[in-house]
Amino acid sequence: MNTMTNNDPCEDCHGTTFDLDVSRAERTCSDCGLVDNHYTLDADTNSSSSLGDTRHSEAIDVFSNNPNSAKGGRMNPFGDRTDYAGARLSPAQRQMFIRLGRADRSSQREQDPMCRELKQMLSSMFGENLARATTHLADATCRKLSPEREAVRRTLSTGERTALICPKTSITRKPKGIRGNSHQHNLQIMALAVATLSHKWLRTPAFNPMPIMEQYEISTKQVRNAMQTISKSYKARCRMGWAAIPDVMERSALRADKLDIAAENLVVALAPHFDDNDMKSIQQIFWDLMTEIKEPSVDGPMANLSIGFLSGCVMYSTLNLLGMEKHQLGRIAGAVGLSPAGLSNRLKDLELKFKKGRFPEAHFMFASDPLGASPGP
């Protein structure tokens, strides 16, 4: 076994600043939080070399109610003489805490602190039930491949090697504006991405991401990058047989959930600019038009178009029919995750399909020309 010195760079981020724990023969990277073995000449290191490699297979509950265990801290195995307020402990209390401290010291600790932090962030943002349901996704997001699997990865094609890179490494090293502003912000971005994927893959409850993005100042670009990176890596692990293939939610139910979320975001974006009566008319016509084009459905004429983008086009057409579309293109586009130009291009594409007879269901949608082009037949 090679002895690691404090001068060896971090294997993950190549950082050179570490916190050393000699008693456990470990060092923790100050930049990315990766824990490495750090052997010394001291025989009493309490490391895996002295206690056996089987310690790495011990179960760890990152949601434990013991704050020291959850955060990777350690109790004093020799027993403190006073409590946190300075009151002296009785001999019986000291003996009890000595036993607990020794048991705590001999237990296994999470080897990747960022993985533990991601699970705790999921619990904080979305609740413990979702955090426990997505444990394997959090592991796949933050834990590097085992040495055996890493050796296999190096023999694969360039595309597969890239896909199997640890997602957290890619996400945290993206240019400014795509990665988070801080370590905590990166965790929040990854937690939102994992929770969003879990609804699609694991049938966890649907939720509206817009308020969460506003609360944690997460941009659409940031969460999309994280979702794509995690999804690409997890699917590659599935292809290699290194992860369980997710049970994908029925497409029709998923599309209906996404439409409800998009409609809610559109109402939130438009409500401050119209009175209650106008909003009632807008919502009535919007849902009538969605029914006319047979949405939400996986068999509808526009089933290949994101339901969020489609709902934005329908909402702009609704305002156009009511003569209320002025200055609303940007608000509608933002509510469905598009730029004004992106929404305009999709709307023109739908109108072109209608004029060519490939989208006859949109007759009422284009009864009034939404973008100033010549009216359809």
C-alpha positions as a Markdown table, in Angstrom:
| # | Residue | x | y | z |
|---|---|---|---|---|
| 1 | Met | 0.0 | 0.0 | 0.0 |
| 2 | Asn | 1.5 | 3.3 | -1.0 |
| 3 | Thr | 1.8 | 6.0 | 1.6 |
| 4 | Met | 0.0 | 9.2 | 0.6 |
| 5 | Thr | 1.6 | 12.5 | 1.5 |
| 6 | Asn | -0.1 | 15.8 | 2.0 |
| 7 | Asn | 1.6 | 17.1 | -1.2 |
| 8 | Asp | -0.2 | 14.6 | -3.5 |
| 9 | Pro | -3.0 | 16.5 | -5.4 |
| 10 | Cys | -6.6 | 15.6 | -5.0 |
| 11 | Glu | -7.6 | 12.9 | -7.5 |
| 12 | Asp | -10.9 | 14.6 | -8.3 |
| 13 | Cys | -10.1 | 18.4 | -8.6 |
| 14 | His | -6.3 | 18.4 | -8.3 |
| 15 | Gly | -6.5 | 20.7 | -5.3 |
| 16 | Thr | -3.6 | 20.9 | -2.8 |
| 17 | Thr | -5.3 | 22.0 | 0.4 |
| 18 | Phe | -6.5 | 19.4 | 2.8 |
| 19 | Asp | -7.9 | 18.8 | 6.3 |
| 20 | Leu | -6.1 | 15.8 | 7.9 |
| 21 | Asp | -7.6 | 13.3 | 10.3 |
| 22 | Val | -4.7 | 11.3 | 11.5 |
| 23 | Ser | -6.7 | 9.2 | 13.9 |
| 24 | Arg | -8.8 | 7.8 | 10.9 |
| 25 | Ala | -5.9 | 8.0 | 8.4 |
| 26 | Glu | -7.9 | 10.3 | 6.1 |
| 27 | Arg | -7.5 | 13.6 | 4.4 |
| 28 | Thr | -10.4 | 15.8 | 3.1 |
| 29 | Cys | -9.9 | 18.1 | 0.1 |
| 30 | Ser | -10.8 | 21.6 | 1.0 |
| 31 | Asp | -12.0 | 22.4 | -2.5 |
| 32 | Cys | -14.3 | 19.5 | -3.5 |
| 33 | Gly | -14.7 | 17.5 | -0.2 |
| 34 | Leu | -13.3 | 14.2 | -1.5 |
| 35 | Val | -12.0 | 11.9 | 1.2 |
| 36 | Asp | -8.7 | 10.0 | 0.5 |
| 37 | Asn | -6.8 | 7.5 | 2.6 |
| 38 | His | -3.8 | 9.2 | 4.3 |
| 39 | Tyr | -1.5 | 6.6 | 5.9 |
| 40 | Thr | 1.2 | 7.4 | 8.5 |
| 41 | Leu | 3.7 | 5.3 | 10.4 |
| 42 | Asp | 1.4 | 5.3 | 13.4 |
| 43 | Ala | -0.1 | 1.8 | 13.7 |
| 44 | Asp | -3.1 | 3.1 | 15.6 |
| 45 | Thr | -4.7 | 4.8 | 12.6 |
| 46 | Asn | -8.1 | 3.2 | 12.8 |
| 47 | Ser | -8.0 | 3.1 | 9.0 |
| 48 | Ser | -9.3 | 0.5 | 6.6 |
| 49 | Ser | -5.8 | -1.1 | 6.4 |
| 50 | Ser | -5.9 | -1.9 | 10.1 |
| 51 | Leu | -9.7 | -2.7 | 10.4 |
| 52 | Gly | -10.2 | -4.4 | 7.1 |
| 53 | Asp | -11.7 | -3.5 | 3.8 |
| 54 | Thr | -15.1 | -4.8 | 4.9 |
| 55 | Arg | -15.7 | -1.6 | 6.8 |
| 56 | His | -16.4 | 0.1 | 3.5 |
| 57 | Ser | -19.5 | -2.0 | 3.0 |
| 58 | Glu | -21.1 | -0.9 | 6.3 |
| 59 | Ala | -24.5 | 0.7 | 5.9 |
| 60 | Ile | -24.6 | 4.5 | 6.5 |
| 61 | Asp | -27.8 | 6.4 | 7.2 |
| 62 | Val | -27.1 | 10.0 | 6.1 |
| 63 | Phe | -30.5 | 11.0 | 7.5 |
| 64 | Ser | -29.6 | 9.9 | 11.0 |
| 65 | Asn | -30.9 | 12.0 | 13.8 |
| 66 | Asn | -27.4 | 12.0 | 15.3 |
| 67 | Pro | -26.0 | 15.4 | 14.0 |
| 68 | Asn | -22.4 | 14.2 | 14.5 |
| 69 | Ser | -23.0 | 11.1 | 12.5 |
| 70 | Ala | -24.9 | 13.0 | 9.7 |
| 71 | Lys | -22.1 | 15.6 | 9.4 |
| 72 | Gly | -19.2 | 13.2 | 9.7 |
| 73 | Gly | -18.2 | 14.4 | 13.1 |
| 74 | Arg | -16.9 | 12.2 | 16.0 |
| 75 | Met | -17.8 | 11.9 | 19.7 |
| 76 | Asn | -15.0 | 12.0 | 22.2 |
| 77 | Pro | -14.1 | 8.3 | 22.9 |
| 78 | Phe | -12.5 | 9.3 | 26.3 |
| 79 | Gly | -15.6 | 11.0 | 27.6 |
| 80 | Asp | -16.1 | 14.7 | 28.3 |
| 81 | Arg | -16.3 | 15.9 | 31.9 |
| 82 | Thr | -18.9 | 18.7 | 31.2 |
| 83 | Asp | -21.9 | 19.1 | 29.0 |
| 84 | Tyr | -22.3 | 21.8 | 26.3 |
| 85 | Ala | -23.4 | 24.3 | 29.0 |
| 86 | Gly | -20.4 | 23.6 | 31.2 |
| 87 | Ala | -22.3 | 21.6 | 33.9 |
| 88 | Arg | -20.2 | 18.8 | 35.3 |
| 89 | Leu | -21.3 | 15.2 | 34.3 |
| 90 | Ser | -21.9 | 12.5 | 36.8 |
| 91 | Pro | -19.7 | 9.3 | 36.7 |
| 92 | Ala | -22.6 | 7.4 | 35.3 |
| 93 | Gln | -23.2 | 9.9 | 32.5 |
| 94 | Arg | -19.5 | 9.9 | 31.7 |
| 95 | Gln | -19.4 | 6.1 | 31.4 |
| 96 | Met | -22.4 | 6.2 | 29.1 |
| 97 | Phe | -20.9 | 8.8 | 26.8 |
| 98 | Ile | -17.5 | 7.0 | 26.8 |
| 99 | Arg | -19.3 | 3.8 | 25.5 |
| 100 | Leu | -21.2 | 5.8 | 22.9 |
| 101 | Gly | -18.1 | 7.7 | 21.8 |
| 102 | Arg | -16.1 | 4.4 | 21.3 |
| 103 | Ala | -19.0 | 2.9 | 19.3 |
| 104 | Asp | -19.2 | 6.1 | 17.2 |
| 105 | Arg | -15.5 | 6.1 | 16.5 |
| 106 | Ser | -15.5 | 2.5 | 15.3 |
| 107 | Ser | -18.4 | 3.1 | 12.8 |
| 108 | Gln | -17.9 | 3.8 | 9.1 |
| 109 | Arg | -18.3 | 7.3 | 7.8 |
| 110 | Glu | -19.5 | 8.4 | 4.4 |
| 111 | Gln | -16.5 | 8.5 | 2.1 |
| 112 | Asp | -17.9 | 11.2 | -0.2 |
| 113 | Pro | -19.1 | 14.2 | 1.8 |
| 114 | Met | -20.6 | 15.9 | -1.2 |
| 115 | Cys | -22.8 | 12.8 | -1.8 |
| 116 | Arg | -24.0 | 13.0 | 1.8 |
| 117 | Glu | -24.6 | 16.8 | 1.5 |
| 118 | Leu | -26.7 | 16.3 | -1.7 |
| 119 | Lys | -28.9 | 13.8 | 0.1 |
| 120 | Gln | -29.4 | 16.2 | 2.9 |
| 121 | Met | -30.1 | 19.0 | 0.5 |
| 122 | Leu | -32.8 | 16.9 | -1.2 |
| 123 | Ser | -34.3 | 16.2 | 2.2 |
| 124 | Ser | -34.3 | 19.9 | 3.0 |
| 125 | Met | -35.7 | 21.1 | -0.3 |
| 126 | Phe | -38.2 | 18.3 | -1.1 |
| 127 | Gly | -38.7 | 16.2 | 2.1 |
| 128 | Glu | -37.1 | 13.1 | 3.5 |
| 129 | Asn | -39.4 | 10.7 | 1.5 |
| 130 | Leu | -38.2 | 12.0 | -1.9 |
| 131 | Ala | -34.6 | 12.1 | -0.6 |
| 132 | Arg | -34.7 | 8.4 | 0.4 |
| 133 | Ala | -36.4 | 7.5 | -2.9 |
| 134 | Thr | -33.7 | 9.1 | -4.9 |
| 135 | Thr | -30.7 | 7.8 | -2.9 |
| 136 | His | -29.4 | 5.8 | -5.9 |
| 137 | Leu | -29.6 | 8.9 | -8.2 |
| 138 | Ala | -27.7 | 11.0 | -5.7 |
| 139 | Asp | -25.1 | 8.3 | -5.5 |
| 140 | Ala | -24.8 | 8.2 | -9.3 |
| 141 | Thr | -24.5 | 12.0 | -9.3 |
| 142 | Cys | -21.7 | 12.4 | -6.8 |
| 143 | Arg | -19.8 | 9.1 | -6.4 |
| 144 | Lys | -17.0 | 8.2 | -8.7 |
| 145 | Leu | -16.8 | 4.8 | -10.2 |
| 146 | Ser | -15.1 | 2.0 | -8.3 |
| 147 | Pro | -11.5 | 1.3 | -9.4 |
| 148 | Glu | -12.6 | -1.8 | -11.2 |
| 149 | Arg | -15.3 | 0.0 | -13.1 |
| 150 | Glu | -13.0 | 2.9 | -13.8 |
| 151 | Ala | -10.6 | 0.5 | -15.4 |
| 152 | Val | -13.4 | -0.8 | -17.6 |
| 153 | Arg | -14.4 | 2.8 | -18.5 |
| 154 | Arg | -11.0 | 3.6 | -19.9 |
| 155 | Thr | -11.3 | 0.8 | -22.4 |
| 156 | Leu | -14.6 | 2.1 | -23.9 |
| 157 | Ser | -15.3 | 4.5 | -26.8 |
| 158 | Thr | -14.7 | 8.2 | -26.3 |
| 159 | Gly | -18.4 | 8.9 | -26.1 |
| 160 | Glu | -19.0 | 6.3 | -23.4 |
| 161 | Arg | -15.9 | 7.4 | -21.4 |
| 162 | Thr | -17.2 | 10.9 | -21.4 |
| 163 | Ala | -20.7 | 9.9 | -20.4 |
| 164 | Leu | -19.4 | 7.9 | -17.5 |
| 165 | Ile | -17.5 | 10.8 | -15.9 |
| 166 | Cys | -18.8 | 11.6 | -12.5 |
| 167 | Pro | -21.6 | 14.1 | -13.0 |
| 168 | Lys | -20.7 | 16.3 | -10.1 |
| 169 | Thr | -17.3 | 16.9 | -11.6 |
| 170 | Ser | -18.7 | 18.1 | -14.9 |
| 171 | Ile | -21.4 | 20.2 | -13.2 |
| 172 | Thr | -19.1 | 22.0 | -10.8 |
| 173 | Arg | -16.5 | 22.7 | -13.5 |
| 174 | Lys | -18.7 | 24.3 | -16.1 |
| 175 | Pro | -18.2 | 28.0 | -17.0 |
| 176 | Lys | -19.5 | 30.7 | -14.7 |
| 177 | Gly | -23.3 | 31.1 | -15.2 |
| 178 | Ile | -23.8 | 27.4 | -15.8 |
| 179 | Arg | -22.2 | 26.1 | -12.6 |
| 180 | Gly | -23.4 | 27.4 | -9.3 |
| 181 | Asn | -22.1 | 30.5 | -7.6 |
| 182 | Ser | -20.9 | 28.4 | -4.6 |
| 183 | His | -20.6 | 24.9 | -3.2 |
| 184 | Gln | -24.1 | 25.3 | -1.6 |
| 185 | His | -25.6 | 26.6 | -4.9 |
| 186 | Asn | -24.2 | 23.6 | -6.8 |
| 187 | Leu | -25.9 | 21.3 | -4.3 |
| 188 | Gln | -29.2 | 23.1 | -4.8 |
| 189 | Ile | -28.9 | 22.9 | -8.6 |
| 190 | Met | -28.1 | 19.1 | -8.5 |
| 191 | Ala | -30.9 | 18.5 | -5.9 |
| 192 | Leu | -33.5 | 20.2 | -8.2 |
| 193 | Ala | -32.2 | 18.2 | -11.2 |
| 194 | Val | -32.4 | 14.9 | -9.3 |
| 195 | Ala | -35.9 | 15.7 | -8.0 |
| 196 | Thr | -37.1 | 16.6 | -11.5 |
| 197 | Leu | -35.6 | 13.4 | -13.0 |
| 198 | Ser | -37.2 | 11.3 | -10.2 |
| 199 | His | -40.7 | 12.4 | -11.2 |
| 200 | Lys | -40.0 | 11.2 | -14.8 |
| 201 | Trp | -38.2 | 8.0 | -13.9 |
| 202 | Leu | -39.4 | 7.0 | -10.4 |
| 203 | Arg | -43.0 | 8.3 | -10.4 |
| 204 | Thr | -42.4 | 10.6 | -7.5 |
| 205 | Pro | -45.0 | 13.4 | -7.1 |
| 206 | Ala | -45.0 | 16.2 | -9.6 |
| 207 | Phe | -44.0 | 19.7 | -8.5 |
| 208 | Asn | -43.6 | 23.1 | -10.0 |
| 209 | Pro | -39.9 | 23.9 | -10.4 |
| 210 | Met | -40.4 | 27.6 | -11.1 |
| 211 | Pro | -40.9 | 28.8 | -7.5 |
| 212 | Ile | -38.0 | 26.6 | -6.4 |
| 213 | Met | -35.8 | 28.1 | -9.1 |
| 214 | Glu | -36.8 | 31.6 | -8.0 |
| 215 | Gln | -36.2 | 30.8 | -4.3 |
| 216 | Tyr | -32.7 | 29.4 | -4.8 |
| 217 | Glu | -31.8 | 31.7 | -7.8 |
| 218 | Ile | -31.3 | 28.8 | -10.2 |
| 219 | Ser | -31.5 | 29.6 | -13.9 |
| 220 | Thr | -33.1 | 27.4 | -16.5 |
| 221 | Lys | -29.7 | 27.0 | -18.1 |
| 222 | Gln | -28.2 | 25.7 | -14.9 |
| 223 | Val | -30.9 | 23.1 | -14.1 |
| 224 | Arg | -31.1 | 21.9 | -17.7 |
| 225 | Asn | -27.3 | 21.3 | -17.8 |
| 226 | Ala | -27.4 | 19.4 | -14.5 |
| 227 | Met | -30.3 | 17.3 | -15.7 |
| 228 | Gln | -28.7 | 16.5 | -19.0 |
| 229 | Thr | -25.4 | 15.6 | -17.3 |
| 230 | Ile | -26.9 | 13.4 | -14.7 |
| 231 | Ser | -29.3 | 11.7 | -17.1 |
| 232 | Lys | -26.5 | 11.0 | -19.7 |
| 233 | Ser | -24.3 | 9.5 | -17.0 |
| 234 | Tyr | -27.0 | 7.4 | -15.4 |
| 235 | Lys | -28.2 | 6.0 | -18.7 |
| 236 | Ala | -24.6 | 5.1 | -19.5 |
| 237 | Arg | -24.3 | 3.2 | -16.2 |
| 238 | Cys | -27.6 | 1.4 | -17.1 |
| 239 | Arg | -26.1 | 0.3 | -20.4 |
| 240 | Met | -23.1 | -1.1 | -18.6 |
| 241 | Gly | -25.3 | -2.9 | -16.1 |
| 242 | Trp | -24.0 | -0.7 | -13.2 |
| 243 | Ala | -27.3 | 0.9 | -12.3 |
| 244 | Ala | -31.0 | -0.2 | -12.2 |
| 245 | Ile | -33.0 | 0.8 | -15.2 |
| 246 | Pro | -35.7 | 3.3 | -14.0 |
| 247 | Asp | -39.4 | 2.5 | -14.3 |
| 248 | Val | -40.4 | 5.3 | -16.6 |
| 249 | Met | -43.8 | 6.9 | -15.8 |
| 250 | Glu | -46.5 | 6.5 | -18.4 |
| 251 | Arg | -46.0 | 9.2 | -21.1 |
| 252 | Ser | -49.6 | 10.4 | -21.1 |
| 253 | Ala | -49.6 | 11.0 | -17.3 |
| 254 | Leu | -46.3 | 12.7 | -17.5 |
| 255 | Arg | -47.4 | 15.0 | -20.3 |
| 256 | Ala | -50.6 | 15.9 | -18.4 |
| 257 | Asp | -48.5 | 16.8 | -15.3 |
| 258 | Lys | -46.2 | 18.9 | -17.3 |
| 259 | Leu | -49.1 | 20.8 | -18.9 |
| 260 | Asp | -50.6 | 21.6 | -15.4 |
| 261 | Ile | -47.2 | 23.0 | -14.3 |
| 262 | Ala | -46.8 | 25.0 | -17.5 |
| 263 | Ala | -50.4 | 26.4 | -17.2 |
| 264 | Glu | -49.7 | 27.4 | -13.6 |
| 265 | Asn | -46.6 | 29.2 | -14.6 |
| 266 | Leu | -48.3 | 31.1 | -17.4 |
| 267 | Val | -51.1 | 32.2 | -15.1 |
| 268 | Val | -48.5 | 33.4 | -12.5 |
| 269 | Ala | -46.7 | 35.4 | -15.3 |
| 270 | Leu | -49.8 | 37.0 | -16.7 |
| 271 | Ala | -52.0 | 37.6 | -13.6 |
| 272 | Pro | -50.3 | 40.8 | -12.5 |
| 273 | His | -51.1 | 42.4 | -15.8 |
| 274 | Phe | -54.8 | 41.6 | -16.2 |
| 275 | Asp | -57.8 | 41.9 | -14.0 |
| 276 | Asp | -59.8 | 38.8 | -12.8 |
| 277 | Asn | -62.4 | 38.9 | -15.5 |
| 278 | Asp | -59.7 | 39.1 | -18.2 |
| 279 | Met | -57.9 | 36.2 | -16.6 |
| 280 | Lys | -61.0 | 34.1 | -16.6 |
| 281 | Ser | -61.6 | 34.7 | -20.3 |
| 282 | Ile | -57.9 | 34.0 | -21.1 |
| 283 | Gln | -58.0 | 30.7 | -19.2 |
| 284 | Gln | -61.3 | 29.6 | -20.7 |
| 285 | Ile | -60.1 | 30.2 | -24.3 |
| 286 | Phe | -56.7 | 28.7 | -23.5 |
| 287 | Trp | -58.1 | 25.4 | -22.3 |
| 288 | Asp | -60.7 | 25.3 | -25.2 |
| 289 | Leu | -57.8 | 25.7 | -27.7 |
| 290 | Met | -55.8 | 22.9 | -25.9 |
| 291 | Thr | -58.8 | 20.6 | -26.2 |
| 292 | Glu | -59.2 | 21.5 | -29.9 |
| 293 | Ile | -55.6 | 20.4 | -30.6 |
| 294 | Lys | -56.2 | 17.2 | -28.6 |
| 295 | Glu | -53.8 | 18.0 | -25.8 |
| 296 | Pro | -52.5 | 16.7 | -23.4 |
| 297 | Ser | -52.1 | 13.4 | -25.3 |
| 298 | Val | -49.2 | 11.3 | -26.5 |
| 299 | Asp | -51.3 | 10.6 | -29.7 |
| 300 | Gly | -52.1 | 14.2 | -30.6 |
| 301 | Pro | -50.8 | 15.9 | -33.7 |
| 302 | Met | -48.1 | 17.8 | -31.8 |
| 303 | Ala | -47.1 | 15.0 | -29.4 |
| 304 | Asn | -43.5 | 15.3 | -30.5 |
| 305 | Leu | -43.4 | 19.0 | -29.3 |
| 306 | Ser | -42.7 | 19.7 | -25.6 |
| 307 | Ile | -46.0 | 20.4 | -23.9 |
| 308 | Gly | -44.5 | 23.3 | -22.2 |
| 309 | Phe | -43.5 | 25.0 | -25.4 |
| 310 | Leu | -46.8 | 24.1 | -27.0 |
| 311 | Ser | -48.8 | 25.6 | -24.1 |
| 312 | Gly | -46.8 | 28.9 | -24.6 |
| 313 | Cys | -47.7 | 29.0 | -28.3 |
| 314 | Val | -51.4 | 28.4 | -27.4 |
| 315 | Met | -51.4 | 31.1 | -24.7 |
| 316 | Tyr | -50.0 | 33.7 | -27.1 |
| 317 | Ser | -52.6 | 32.8 | -29.7 |
| 318 | Thr | -55.2 | 33.1 | -26.9 |
| 319 | Leu | -54.1 | 36.6 | -26.1 |
| 320 | Asn | -54.0 | 37.5 | -29.8 |
| 321 | Leu | -57.6 | 36.3 | -30.3 |
| 322 | Leu | -58.6 | 38.6 | -27.4 |
| 323 | Gly | -56.4 | 41.5 | -28.6 |
| 324 | Met | -54.3 | 41.4 | -25.4 |
| 325 | Glu | -51.0 | 40.2 | -26.8 |
| 326 | Lys | -49.1 | 43.5 | -26.7 |
| 327 | His | -45.9 | 43.3 | -24.6 |
| 328 | Gln | -46.8 | 39.7 | -23.5 |
| 329 | Leu | -44.5 | 37.6 | -25.7 |
| 330 | Gly | -41.5 | 37.9 | -23.4 |
| 331 | Arg | -43.6 | 37.0 | -20.3 |
| 332 | Ile | -45.1 | 34.0 | -21.9 |
| 333 | Ala | -41.8 | 32.8 | -23.3 |
| 334 | Gly | -40.1 | 33.1 | -19.8 |
| 335 | Ala | -42.9 | 31.1 | -18.2 |
| 336 | Val | -42.3 | 28.1 | -20.4 |
| 337 | Gly | -38.5 | 28.3 | -20.5 |
| 338 | Leu | -38.0 | 29.9 | -23.9 |
| 339 | Ser | -36.6 | 33.2 | -25.3 |
| 340 | Pro | -39.1 | 35.5 | -27.1 |
| 341 | Ala | -37.4 | 34.6 | -30.4 |
| 342 | Gly | -37.7 | 30.9 | -29.5 |
| 343 | Leu | -41.4 | 31.1 | -28.8 |
| 344 | Ser | -42.0 | 33.2 | -31.9 |
| 345 | Asn | -40.2 | 30.6 | -34.1 |
| 346 | Arg | -42.2 | 27.7 | -32.7 |
| 347 | Leu | -45.4 | 29.6 | -33.2 |
| 348 | Lys | -44.5 | 30.4 | -36.9 |
| 349 | Asp | -43.6 | 26.7 | -37.4 |
| 350 | Leu | -47.0 | 25.6 | -36.0 |
| 351 | Glu | -48.8 | 28.2 | -38.3 |
| 352 | Leu | -46.8 | 26.9 | -41.3 |
| 353 | Lys | -47.9 | 23.3 | -40.5 |
| 354 | Phe | -51.5 | 24.6 | -40.3 |
| 355 | Lys | -51.3 | 26.3 | -43.6 |
| 356 | Lys | -49.9 | 23.2 | -45.3 |
| 357 | Gly | -52.8 | 21.1 | -43.9 |
| 358 | Arg | -50.7 | 19.1 | -41.5 |
| 359 | Phe | -52.2 | 20.7 | -38.4 |
| 360 | Pro | -55.9 | 21.3 | -39.2 |
| 361 | Glu | -56.8 | 21.1 | -35.5 |
| 362 | Ala | -55.3 | 24.5 | -35.0 |
| 363 | His | -58.1 | 26.3 | -37.1 |
| 364 | Phe | -59.4 | 28.2 | -34.1 |
| 365 | Met | -55.9 | 28.8 | -32.8 |
| 366 | Phe | -55.0 | 30.7 | -36.0 |
| 367 | Ala | -58.3 | 32.4 | -36.6 |
| 368 | Ser | -56.5 | 35.6 | -36.0 |
| 369 | Asp | -52.9 | 35.9 | -37.3 |
| 370 | Pro | -50.7 | 35.9 | -34.2 |
| 371 | Leu | -47.5 | 37.3 | -35.7 |
| 372 | Gly | -48.7 | 39.6 | -38.4 |
| 373 | Ala | -48.3 | 37.1 | -41.3 |
| 374 | Ser | -51.1 | 36.6 | -43.9 |
| 375 | Pro | -54.0 | 34.7 | -42.4 |
| 376 | Gly | -54.4 | 31.0 | -43.0 |
| 377 | Pro | -57.2 | 29.5 | -45.2 |
